[in-house]
Amino acid sequence: MEPIAAEHDDAPKVDYAIDFFTGQPYPIWDDLRGRCPVAQVDGSSMGVFDRPSFLVTRWDDVETVLRDGETYSSSINAEHIGQFMGELMLAMDGKEHRAYRNLVAHAFRASQLEQWDEALVRPTIEALLDDLAPLGRADLVAGLTARYPVQVICGIVGVPLEDSLQFHQWAEEINTGPLNPPVGMAASQAMRAYLEPLVAARRAEPTGDFLSDLVHAEIDGERLTDEKIYGFLRLLLPAGAETTFRALGNALVALLTVPGLMDRVVADRSLIPAVIEETLRWETSVTQVSRVATRDTELHGCPIPAGAVMNVLTASANHDEDRYPHSGDFDVDRAAQNHITFGTGQHQCLGMHLARMELRVALESILDRLPNLRLDPDAPEPIIMGLAFRGPDTLNVVFDPS
């Protein structure tokens, strides 16, 4: 498929100059859903310079694109983030994707999740809270949310705890590789060099852990190649760590700022799953996915040329007023309605059950271990911000030391 250089003049074009790290895109998305649900933007603002680029903002259109893999291919992910992650399941379609996903999915089976809950996830959050609980005051981002999910993922893969901060740095640099290619590529190469001895050891002597499952998974005589193993690990570590740490921060912001919510959840822990689902809808930590049109088509009345980049805004879809009345409000009593935070169709997130479990365990433990948790009155209120990745940079709180 050849890139298209010319703009597609039939599509309305919008100004999309939003800061990647501190931006607040919801006002623009809200406007577009009502006025121009499929809108063309300057490709350079999305890191694409040689072809038309579209924003897809409404629930129905987002779902259409994500479910139609023949018209809207994932192959574009190989062009940008794939440069830093390697051979990616995210960049595959059809039979190749199904074969790869089936091999990887075995490592996320239910019995593994149950084992991780008691043996890894709870001990990880409890150890972090052991350090915080006596203090009575903390920045929960620096002290907890930025450390917890990456420690869990490192534990799953077999990376020693003392190296988790290094992996957190590599994960951030890989995720933002398109913004700073030399740094992203160096992080990618460093992560692979670190992981190679671990993979080699599991290949020689399986231990029954996640990495052993990944290396030795076999379906119809097929196994994952080394490049696919490292591609998946480079995806898993940033995706599993970065997205969940932001989601946990967003859930805590809701608990600490929505009037009456903290008191209700402290009194009734059965509300925690609803808090998690509403958080995932209300402030989606990863706001978009990318697709590329494989043929000339039309979406919501907007002509889409073959080769066009589709910026599929799952976070905007989660705020579609036709599906979620008063969508900007955090409402723990909102009627059950599936969100699209983990995507849909063939590329729906494999790690979504792990993410939900991590969030549930963390919130339960935080409420147990940090009694009378509240915002620090002497610190600025937390702000959830960012364009592609959203979460608070700081979350200063006080609580009764224990």
CORPEVEN-V314933 format. One record per residue. N is the residue number from 1. RES is the residue in three letters. SS is DSSP state (a for helix, b for strand, c for the rest). OMEGA is omega in whole degrees, -180 to 180 (* if undefined). Layout:
BEGIN
N & RES & SS & OMEGA
N & RES & SS & OMEGA
END
This chain:
BEGIN
1 & MET & c & -179
2 & GLU & c & 175
3 & PRO & c & 180
4 & ILE & c & -176
5 & ALA & c & -174
6 & ALA & c & 174
7 & GLU & c & 179
8 & HIS & c & -167
9 & ASP & c & -178
10 & ASP & c & -175
11 & ALA & c & 175
12 & PRO & c & -178
13 & LYS & b & -176
14 & VAL & b & 174
15 & ASP & c & -175
16 & TYR & c & -180
17 & ALA & c & -178
18 & ILE & c & -180
19 & ASP & c & -175
20 & PHE & c & -172
21 & PHE & c & -173
22 & THR & c & -173
23 & GLY & c & 176
24 & GLN & c & -172
25 & PRO & c & -173
26 & TYR & a & 178
27 & PRO & a & 178
28 & ILE & a & 180
29 & TRP & a & 179
30 & ASP & a & 179
31 & ASP & a & -177
32 & LEU & a & -179
33 & ARG & a & -179
34 & GLY & a & -171
35 & ARG & a & -173
36 & CYS & c & -169
37 & PRO & c & 175
38 & VAL & b & -171
39 & ALA & b & 177
40 & GLN & b & 177
41 & VAL & b & 174
42 & ASP & c & -177
43 & GLY & a & -178
44 & SER & a & 179
45 & SER & a & 179
46 & MET & a & -178
47 & GLY & c & 180
48 & VAL & c & -172
49 & PHE & c & -167
50 & ASP & c & -176
51 & ARG & c & 176
52 & PRO & c & -179
53 & SER & b & -175
54 & PHE & b & 171
55 & LEU & b & 177
56 & VAL & b & -165
57 & THR & c & -175
58 & ARG & c & -179
59 & TRP & a & -174
60 & ASP & a & -178
61 & ASP & a & 176
62 & VAL & a & 179
63 & GLU & a & 179
64 & THR & a & -178
65 & VAL & a & -176
66 & LEU & a & -179
67 & ARG & a & -177
68 & ASP & c & -178
69 & GLY & c & 179
70 & GLU & c & -180
71 & THR & c & -176
72 & TYR & b & -173
73 & SER & b & 175
74 & SER & c & -172
75 & SER & a & -179
76 & ILE & a & 180
77 & ASN & a & 176
78 & ALA & a & -174
79 & GLU & c & -178
80 & HIS & c & -176
81 & ILE & c & 178
82 & GLY & a & 177
83 & GLN & a & -174
84 & PHE & a & -178
85 & MET & a & -179
86 & GLY & c & -178
87 & GLU & c & -170
88 & LEU & c & 170
89 & MET & a & 180
90 & LEU & a & -176
91 & ALA & a & -176
92 & MET & c & 178
93 & ASP & c & 169
94 & GLY & a & -174
95 & LYS & a & 180
96 & GLU & a & 180
97 & HIS & a & -179
98 & ARG & a & -179
99 & ALA & a & -180
100 & TYR & a & -177
101 & ARG & a & 180
102 & ASN & a & 178
103 & LEU & a & -177
104 & VAL & a & -174
105 & ALA & a & -179
106 & HIS & a & -178
107 & ALA & a & 179
108 & PHE & a & -177
109 & ARG & c & -173
110 & ALA & a & -178
111 & SER & a & 176
112 & GLN & a & 179
113 & LEU & a & 179
114 & GLU & a & 179
115 & GLN & a & -180
116 & TRP & a & -178
117 & ASP & a & -174
118 & GLU & a & -172
119 & ALA & a & -173
120 & LEU & a & -171
121 & VAL & a & -180
122 & ARG & a & 178
123 & PRO & a & -179
124 & THR & a & -178
125 & ILE & a & -179
126 & GLU & a & 179
127 & ALA & a & 178
128 & LEU & a & 179
129 & LEU & a & 175
130 & ASP & a & -180
131 & ASP & a & -174
132 & LEU & a & -169
133 & ALA & a & -179
134 & PRO & c & -170
135 & LEU & c & -178
136 & GLY & c & -177
137 & ARG & b & -180
138 & ALA & b & 163
139 & ASP & b & -174
140 & LEU & a & 174
141 & VAL & a & -178
142 & ALA & a & -174
143 & GLY & a & -172
144 & LEU & a & -168
145 & THR & a & -180
146 & ALA & a & -177
147 & ARG & a & -171
148 & TYR & a & -175
149 & PRO & a & 180
150 & VAL & a & 175
151 & GLN & a & 177
152 & VAL & a & -178
153 & ILE & a & 177
154 & CYS & a & 177
155 & GLY & a & 178
156 & ILE & a & -176
157 & VAL & a & -179
158 & GLY & c & 177
159 & VAL & c & -180
160 & PRO & c & -177
161 & LEU & a & -176
162 & GLU & a & 179
163 & ASP & a & -175
164 & SER & a & 178
165 & LEU & a & 176
166 & GLN & a & 179
167 & PHE & a & 177
168 & HIS & a & 178
169 & GLN & a & 178
170 & TRP & a & -179
171 & ALA & a & 179
172 & GLU & a & -178
173 & GLU & a & 176
174 & ILE & a & -180
175 & ASN & a & -178
176 & THR & c & 180
177 & GLY & a & 179
178 & PRO & a & 179
179 & LEU & a & -179
180 & ASN & c & -172
181 & PRO & a & -179
182 & PRO & a & 180
183 & VAL & a & 179
184 & GLY & a & -179
185 & MET & a & 178
186 & ALA & a & 178
187 & ALA & a & 179
188 & SER & a & -179
189 & GLN & a & 180
190 & ALA & a & 179
191 & MET & a & 179
192 & ARG & a & -179
193 & ALA & a & 179
194 & TYR & a & -173
195 & LEU & a & -175
196 & GLU & a & 178
197 & PRO & a & 178
198 & LEU & a & 179
199 & VAL & a & -180
200 & ALA & a & -180
201 & ALA & a & 180
202 & ARG & a & 178
203 & ARG & a & -179
204 & ALA & a & -176
205 & GLU & c & -179
206 & PRO & c & -180
207 & THR & c & -179
208 & GLY & c & 180
209 & ASP & c & -177
210 & PHE & a & -177
211 & LEU & a & 175
212 & SER & a & 178
213 & ASP & a & -178
214 & LEU & a & -176
215 & VAL & a & -173
216 & HIS & a & 179
217 & ALA & c & -177
218 & GLU & b & 175
219 & ILE & b & -180
220 & ASP & c & 178
221 & GLY & c & -178
222 & GLU & b & 173
223 & ARG & b & 177
224 & LEU & c & 173
225 & THR & c & 177
226 & ASP & a & -177
227 & GLU & a & 178
228 & LYS & a & 177
229 & ILE & a & -179
230 & TYR & a & 175
231 & GLY & a & 180
232 & PHE & a & 180
233 & LEU & a & 177
234 & ARG & a & 175
235 & LEU & a & -175
236 & LEU & a & -175
237 & LEU & a & 176
238 & PRO & a & -176
239 & ALA & a & -177
240 & GLY & a & -178
241 & ALA & a & -172
242 & GLU & a & -175
243 & THR & a & -177
244 & THR & a & 179
245 & PHE & a & 177
246 & ARG & a & 179
247 & ALA & a & 178
248 & LEU & a & 176
249 & GLY & a & 180
250 & ASN & a & 178
251 & ALA & a & 179
252 & LEU & a & 175
253 & VAL & a & 178
254 & ALA & a & -179
255 & LEU & a & -174
256 & LEU & a & -175
257 & THR & a & 180
258 & VAL & c & -175
259 & PRO & c & 175
260 & GLY & c & -173
261 & LEU & a & -178
262 & MET & a & -179
263 & ASP & a & -179
264 & ARG & a & -176
265 & VAL & a & 175
266 & VAL & a & -179
267 & ALA & a & -175
268 & ASP & c & -176
269 & ARG & a & 178
270 & SER & a & 177
271 & LEU & a & -175
272 & ILE & a & 177
273 & PRO & a & 178
274 & ALA & a & 176
275 & VAL & a & -180
276 & ILE & a & -178
277 & GLU & a & 179
278 & GLU & a & 175
279 & THR & a & -179
280 & LEU & a & 177
281 & ARG & a & -171
282 & TRP & a & 178
283 & GLU & c & -179
284 & THR & c & -172
285 & SER & c & 172
286 & VAL & b & -164
287 & THR & c & -174
288 & GLN & c & 170
289 & VAL & b & -175
290 & SER & b & 172
291 & ARG & b & 176
292 & VAL & b & -180
293 & ALA & b & -179
294 & THR & c & -178
295 & ARG & c & 172
296 & ASP & c & -178
297 & THR & b & 179
298 & GLU & b & 179
299 & LEU & b & -179
300 & HIS & c & 178
301 & GLY & c & -178
302 & CYS & b & 177
303 & PRO & b & -180
304 & ILE & b & 180
305 & PRO & c & 175
306 & ALA & c & -180
307 & GLY & c & -179
308 & ALA & c & 177
309 & VAL & b & 179
310 & MET & b & 176
311 & ASN & b & -170
312 & VAL & b & -170
313 & LEU & c & -180
314 & THR & a & 179
315 & ALA & a & 176
316 & SER & a & 178
317 & ALA & a & 179
318 & ASN & c & 177
319 & HIS & c & -180
320 & ASP & c & -176
321 & GLU & c & 178
322 & ASP & c & -180
323 & ARG & c & -177
324 & TYR & c & 176
325 & PRO & c & -178
326 & HIS & c & -169
327 & SER & c & 180
328 & GLY & c & 180
329 & ASP & c & 171
330 & PHE & c & -176
331 & ASP & c & -178
332 & VAL & c & 179
333 & ASP & c & -180
334 & ARG & c & 179
335 & ALA & c & -178
336 & ALA & c & -177
337 & GLN & c & -175
338 & ASN & c & 171
339 & HIS & c & -176
340 & ILE & c & -178
341 & THR & c & -180
342 & PHE & c & -179
343 & GLY & c & 177
344 & THR & c & -178
345 & GLY & a & -170
346 & GLN & a & -178
347 & HIS & a & 177
348 & GLN & c & -170
349 & CYS & c & 178
350 & LEU & c & -175
351 & GLY & c & -173
352 & MET & a & 180
353 & HIS & a & 175
354 & LEU & a & -180
355 & ALA & a & 179
356 & ARG & a & 180
357 & MET & a & 178
358 & GLU & a & -180
359 & LEU & a & -179
360 & ARG & a & -179
361 & VAL & a & -178
362 & ALA & a & -178
363 & LEU & a & 178
364 & GLU & a & -177
365 & SER & a & 180
366 & ILE & a & 180
367 & LEU & a & 178
368 & ASP & a & -168
369 & ARG & a & -179
370 & LEU & c & -176
371 & PRO & c & 179
372 & ASN & c & -179
373 & LEU & c & -179
374 & ARG & b & 178
375 & LEU & b & 176
376 & ASP & c & -177
377 & PRO & c & -179
378 & ASP & c & -178
379 & ALA & c & 176
380 & PRO & c & 176
381 & GLU & c & -179
382 & PRO & c & 179
383 & ILE & c & 172
384 & ILE & b & -174
385 & MET & b & 178
386 & GLY & c & -180
387 & LEU & c & -177
388 & ALA & c & 178
389 & PHE & b & -174
390 & ARG & c & 176
391 & GLY & b & 177
392 & PRO & b & 175
393 & ASP & c & 177
394 & THR & c & 179
395 & LEU & c & -174
396 & ASN & b & -175
397 & VAL & b & 169
398 & VAL & b & -178
399 & PHE & c & 178
400 & ASP & c & -178
401 & PRO & c & -179
402 & SER & c & *
END
